[in-house]
Amino acid sequence: MSSMRSVFFWRVLVVSIVALLLANVALLAAYTYVGRKTYVSIEFSNLELEAEVTRQMYEEYKNGDLSDDALERLIEKQTIASESAILIADQIGKIHFSRNLGGTIEMKDLGAYFSAEMQHVLSGTTVRNDNLELQSGEKAVSVGIPIRDTVDGKVTG
C-alpha cells in the first residue's frame, strides 16, 4: 500500500512540475508580446510629450523670446534627463538644431531616420517608429512632430 502511495505521489509531483513549467512558458510568451507593446506605447507617449515641449521651446526661440544659448541649454537638459536625441529642421529639411546625447545615438542614426520620415512630418503628420535600428545595432523608438507657424498654421519644420 505504501509503494502505491509513493508512486501516486511522484506522479502527481511530476505532473504538477510539468504543468507549472508549461504555465511559465505560456506566461513568458504572453509577457514578451504584451510587455513590448506596452513599453513601446509608454515610450511613444513620453516622446510625444517631449517633442511637444521641444516644439514650444523652438517656437519661443523663433519668436525671439529665447536666445540660442538658452534654447541649447534647455534642450541639453531635456535630452540628458530622458536619454533621447532631438533634431529640429525647417520645411526644406535643413537641420537647425540637433542634440544627440544619451545612449549610443549617432548623428548618422538621426539622419537616416530623418530622411525616411521627413515628408510625412512636413505634410503635417506625427510619425512614430518603433523599429528604428541604430548604427550600434540597438533598437530604438522615435517620434516626429510637425512644427507649425502660429499665425497661419502652415508646417514650417
CORMO-V13064 format. One record per residue. D_CENTER is the distance of its C-alpha to the mean C-alpha in Angstrom with 1 decimal. Layout:
d_center=D_CENTER
d_center=D_CENTER
This chain:
d_center=63.3
d_center=61.2
d_center=60.0
d_center=59.0
d_center=56.9
d_center=55.4
d_center=54.4
d_center=53.0
d_center=51.0
d_center=49.5
d_center=48.6
d_center=46.9
d_center=45.0
d_center=43.9
d_center=42.8
d_center=40.9
d_center=39.1
d_center=38.2
d_center=37.0
d_center=34.8
d_center=33.3
d_center=32.7
d_center=31.1
d_center=28.8
d_center=27.8
d_center=27.2
d_center=25.1
d_center=23.0
d_center=22.4
d_center=21.5
d_center=19.1
d_center=17.4
d_center=16.9
d_center=16.3
d_center=14.4
d_center=11.6
d_center=11.5
d_center=11.7
d_center=8.9
d_center=6.4
d_center=8.4
d_center=8.3
d_center=4.6
d_center=5.2
d_center=8.4
d_center=7.8
d_center=6.1
d_center=8.9
d_center=11.3
d_center=10.6
d_center=11.1
d_center=14.2
d_center=15.6
d_center=15.3
d_center=17.0
d_center=19.7
d_center=20.3
d_center=20.7
d_center=23.1
d_center=25.1
d_center=25.3
d_center=26.5
d_center=29.0
d_center=30.4
d_center=29.4
d_center=27.3
d_center=28.5
d_center=26.7
d_center=26.8
d_center=25.5
d_center=22.5
d_center=21.7
d_center=22.2
d_center=20.1
d_center=17.1
d_center=17.8
d_center=17.9
d_center=14.7
d_center=12.8
d_center=14.8
d_center=14.2
d_center=10.4
d_center=10.4
d_center=8.5
d_center=10.2
d_center=11.9
d_center=14.2
d_center=16.8
d_center=19.3
d_center=22.3
d_center=23.4
d_center=24.8
d_center=21.8
d_center=23.3
d_center=20.8
d_center=22.0
d_center=19.6
d_center=17.0
d_center=15.8
d_center=14.0
d_center=14.6
d_center=13.1
d_center=12.7
d_center=14.1
d_center=12.5
d_center=15.5
d_center=16.5
d_center=17.3
d_center=13.7
d_center=13.0
d_center=16.4
d_center=15.9
d_center=12.8
d_center=14.6
d_center=17.8
d_center=16.5
d_center=14.9
d_center=17.2
d_center=19.8
d_center=17.6
d_center=16.4
d_center=20.0
d_center=21.4
d_center=19.7
d_center=16.9
d_center=13.4
d_center=11.3
d_center=8.2
d_center=7.6
d_center=6.6
d_center=9.3
d_center=9.0
d_center=11.6
d_center=12.4
d_center=16.1
d_center=16.3
d_center=15.4
d_center=12.3
d_center=9.4
d_center=5.9
d_center=3.1
d_center=4.5
d_center=6.8
d_center=10.5
d_center=13.2
d_center=16.9
d_center=19.2
d_center=22.4
d_center=25.9
d_center=27.0
d_center=30.5
d_center=30.3
d_center=26.7
d_center=26.3
d_center=23.1
d_center=23.6
d_center=20.3
